[in-house]
Amino acid sequence: MINNQFFPGRRDVERCGSEMDVKNMREFFENAGLNPIKECQNQEASQMKTELKNASEKDFSKYDCFICVILSHGSREGILGTDNKAIQVDYITSLFRGSECPTLEGKPKLFFIQACRGGDQDLATESDSEPVPFSYPTLPADSDFLICYASSPGLQSYREPEGSWFITAVSEVFKQYADREHVMDMMLRVNKNVADNYSNQGHKQMPSEVCMLTKKVYFNVPQFNQ
């Protein structure tokens, strides 16, 4: 998990509520036995690249999947580091292709990206910069990728002190259904959960997914909701 919460060079220095996103996702990962969990806080673009490159060079032979959660601001150029420099999403995913990370070949690689913003804000709701696009011509050539975005291109992504709509929905849905549903079925529930929300001014949000999975992905977890 990469949580860029403080941006010294911006007027909106703190992404309020992002710490709750980290807490909620960490709770799910720990309860689901998804270990080890590495958390990186307030990374400049070059630091993000280093962390992701180091992760891609690890030996995943003993592991079943790789999950990456990025919480940050975004721009049309990509996901922003705390220095406001951008990293393209396709650069990030390219690090985990079979040619670059052979021990993850044929294994699910899941990316959850909370890094979008529209132009409007209200008193209780903050957003996370412009929509981060995904360049379809440069999608990873390998299969078994799932990239989950907080919003569709052109739509806004909202965040409140209690956490972002998207990550809150992911953690709640996964906690309730991960013992019996596969990831894509749960993401349908996330889409519906987020789409049913509206801000004080009636603003809406719609997550989107780019799915290149070749099989259903289940988490071997206990029934959290009992």
C-alpha positions as CSV (number, residue, x, y, z in Angstrom):
1,M,0.0,0.0,0.0
2,I,1.3,3.4,-1.0
3,N,-0.5,6.2,0.9
4,N,0.4,9.7,-0.2
5,Q,-1.5,11.8,2.3
6,F,0.5,15.0,2.5
7,F,1.4,17.2,-0.5
8,P,3.6,20.1,0.8
9,G,3.4,22.0,-2.6
10,R,-0.4,22.0,-2.9
11,R,-3.0,24.3,-1.4
12,D,-4.8,21.2,-0.1
13,V,-1.8,19.9,1.7
14,E,-3.5,16.8,3.3
15,R,-5.7,14.2,1.7
16,C,-8.0,14.0,4.7
17,G,-9.5,10.5,5.3
18,S,-6.7,8.6,3.5
19,E,-5.5,7.2,6.8
20,M,-8.9,5.6,7.2
21,D,-8.5,4.0,3.8
22,V,-5.2,2.5,4.9
23,K,-6.8,1.3,8.2
24,N,-9.7,-0.4,6.4
25,M,-7.6,-2.1,3.8
26,R,-5.0,-3.2,6.4
27,E,-7.8,-4.7,8.5
28,F,-9.1,-6.7,5.6
29,F,-5.7,-7.9,4.5
30,E,-4.7,-9.0,8.1
31,N,-8.0,-10.8,8.7
32,A,-7.8,-12.5,5.4
33,G,-4.2,-13.7,6.1
34,L,-2.9,-11.7,3.1
35,N,0.7,-11.3,4.2
36,P,3.2,-9.7,4.2
37,I,1.8,-6.2,4.1
38,K,4.1,-3.3,3.3
39,E,3.0,0.2,3.8
40,C,4.7,3.2,2.3
41,Q,3.8,6.7,3.3
42,N,4.1,10.0,1.5
43,Q,6.3,9.0,-1.4
44,E,7.7,11.2,-4.1
45,A,7.4,9.9,-7.6
46,S,11.0,8.6,-7.7
47,Q,10.4,6.9,-4.3
48,M,7.2,5.2,-5.6
49,K,9.1,4.0,-8.7
50,T,11.8,2.5,-6.4
51,E,9.4,0.8,-4.1
52,L,7.4,-0.7,-7.0
53,K,10.5,-1.8,-8.8
54,N,11.9,-3.4,-5.6
55,A,8.5,-5.2,-5.2
56,S,8.6,-6.5,-8.7
57,E,12.0,-8.0,-8.2
58,K,11.0,-10.1,-5.2
59,D,10.6,-13.9,-5.4
60,F,6.8,-14.6,-5.4
61,S,7.2,-18.4,-5.8
62,K,5.6,-19.1,-2.5
63,Y,2.8,-16.6,-3.0
64,D,-0.5,-16.9,-4.9
65,C,-1.0,-13.3,-6.0
66,F,0.2,-9.7,-5.8
67,I,-2.0,-6.8,-4.6
68,C,-1.1,-3.1,-4.9
69,V,-3.2,-0.3,-3.3
70,I,-2.3,3.3,-4.3
71,L,-3.9,6.2,-2.5
72,S,-2.9,9.6,-3.9
73,H,-3.7,12.6,-6.1
74,G,-3.8,12.1,-9.8
75,S,-3.5,14.1,-13.1
76,R,-3.9,13.3,-16.7
77,E,-0.3,12.3,-16.7
78,G,-0.8,9.6,-14.1
79,I,-0.6,9.1,-10.3
80,L,1.1,11.8,-8.4
81,G,3.9,11.5,-5.9
82,T,4.0,14.0,-3.1
83,D,6.3,16.2,-5.3
84,N,3.4,16.4,-7.8
85,K,5.4,14.5,-10.4
86,A,3.4,11.8,-12.2
87,I,3.8,8.1,-12.8
88,Q,1.8,6.4,-15.5
89,V,-0.3,3.5,-14.6
90,D,0.9,1.4,-17.5
91,Y,4.5,1.9,-16.2
92,I,3.5,0.5,-12.9
93,T,1.8,-2.6,-14.3
94,S,4.6,-3.2,-16.8
95,L,6.9,-3.9,-13.8
96,F,4.9,-7.0,-13.0
97,R,4.6,-8.5,-16.4
98,G,5.9,-12.1,-16.8
99,S,9.1,-10.9,-18.5
100,E,9.9,-8.6,-15.6
101,C,8.5,-10.6,-12.7
102,P,8.6,-14.3,-13.7
103,T,7.5,-15.6,-10.3
104,L,4.1,-13.9,-10.7
105,E,3.5,-15.3,-14.2
106,G,0.0,-16.9,-14.3
107,K,-0.9,-15.4,-10.9
108,P,-3.4,-12.7,-10.3
109,K,-2.0,-9.1,-10.0
110,L,-4.6,-6.8,-8.5
111,F,-4.3,-3.0,-8.4
112,F,-6.7,-0.7,-6.6
113,I,-6.2,3.0,-7.4
114,Q,-7.7,5.8,-5.5
115,A,-6.3,8.7,-7.4
116,C,-8.9,10.7,-9.3
117,R,-10.6,14.1,-8.9
118,G,-13.2,16.2,-10.8
119,G,-13.4,19.9,-10.6
120,D,-16.2,20.4,-8.1
121,Q,-16.1,20.1,-4.3
122,D,-18.5,20.6,-1.5
123,L,-18.0,21.4,2.2
124,A,-17.9,17.8,3.4
125,T,-16.4,16.1,0.4
126,E,-12.9,16.3,-1.1
127,S,-11.7,14.8,-4.3
128,D,-8.4,13.5,-5.7
129,S,-7.4,15.5,-8.8
130,E,-8.2,14.8,-12.4
131,P,-9.2,11.4,-13.7
132,V,-6.2,9.1,-14.2
133,P,-6.5,7.6,-17.7
134,F,-5.4,4.1,-18.7
135,S,-3.9,3.8,-22.2
136,Y,-5.5,0.7,-23.7
137,P,-2.8,0.4,-26.5
138,T,-0.2,0.0,-23.8
139,L,-2.0,-2.5,-21.6
140,P,0.4,-5.2,-20.3
141,A,0.7,-8.0,-22.8
142,D,0.5,-10.6,-20.0
143,S,-2.8,-11.8,-18.7
144,D,-4.0,-12.0,-15.0
145,F,-4.1,-8.3,-14.4
146,L,-7.0,-6.5,-12.7
147,I,-6.8,-2.7,-12.4
148,C,-9.6,-1.1,-10.4
149,Y,-10.1,2.6,-10.6
150,A,-12.1,4.7,-8.1
151,S,-13.9,6.4,-11.0
152,S,-14.5,6.3,-14.7
153,P,-12.7,8.8,-17.0
154,G,-14.3,12.2,-16.7
155,L,-16.1,11.4,-13.4
156,Q,-15.2,12.6,-10.0
157,S,-13.8,10.5,-7.1
158,Y,-14.8,11.6,-3.6
159,R,-13.1,11.3,-0.2
160,E,-14.4,12.3,3.2
161,P,-12.9,12.3,6.7
162,E,-14.2,8.7,7.1
163,G,-12.3,7.6,4.0
164,S,-12.9,7.6,0.2
165,W,-16.1,6.2,-1.2
166,F,-14.2,3.7,-3.3
167,I,-11.8,2.2,-0.8
168,T,-14.5,2.2,1.9
169,A,-16.8,0.2,-0.4
170,V,-14.0,-2.2,-1.4
171,S,-13.1,-2.9,2.3
172,E,-16.7,-3.3,3.3
173,V,-17.8,-5.5,0.4
174,F,-14.7,-7.7,0.6
175,K,-15.1,-8.1,4.4
176,Q,-18.7,-9.2,3.9
177,Y,-18.4,-11.4,0.8
178,A,-14.8,-12.6,0.4
179,D,-15.6,-15.9,2.0
180,R,-17.9,-16.9,-0.8
181,E,-17.6,-14.6,-3.9
182,H,-14.8,-14.1,-6.4
183,V,-13.1,-10.7,-6.9
184,M,-15.1,-9.6,-10.0
185,D,-18.4,-10.4,-8.4
186,M,-17.4,-8.3,-5.4
187,M,-16.3,-5.5,-7.7
188,L,-19.8,-5.4,-9.1
189,R,-21.1,-4.9,-5.6
190,V,-18.5,-2.1,-5.1
191,N,-19.7,-0.4,-8.3
192,K,-23.3,-0.5,-7.1
193,N,-22.3,0.7,-3.6
194,V,-20.4,3.7,-4.8
195,A,-22.9,4.5,-7.6
196,D,-25.6,4.7,-4.9
197,N,-23.7,7.4,-3.0
198,Y,-24.1,11.1,-3.6
199,S,-22.4,14.2,-2.2
200,N,-24.2,17.1,-0.4
201,Q,-24.5,18.7,-3.8
202,G,-25.7,15.6,-5.5
203,H,-22.4,14.6,-7.2
204,K,-22.1,11.0,-8.2
205,Q,-19.2,8.6,-8.8
206,M,-18.8,5.4,-10.8
207,P,-15.8,3.1,-10.4
208,S,-14.4,1.2,-13.4
209,E,-12.2,-1.9,-13.8
210,V,-9.9,-3.1,-16.5
211,C,-10.0,-6.9,-16.2
212,M,-7.5,-9.3,-17.9
213,L,-8.0,-12.1,-15.4
214,T,-8.2,-15.6,-17.0
215,K,-9.7,-17.3,-14.0
216,K,-11.9,-16.5,-11.0
217,V,-10.0,-15.2,-8.0
218,Y,-11.1,-16.1,-4.5
219,F,-9.7,-15.2,-1.1
220,N,-9.4,-18.1,1.3
221,V,-10.8,-16.1,4.3
222,P,-13.1,-16.8,7.3
223,Q,-16.6,-15.4,7.5
224,F,-15.9,-11.9,8.8
225,N,-19.5,-11.0,9.2
226,Q,-20.3,-13.7,11.8
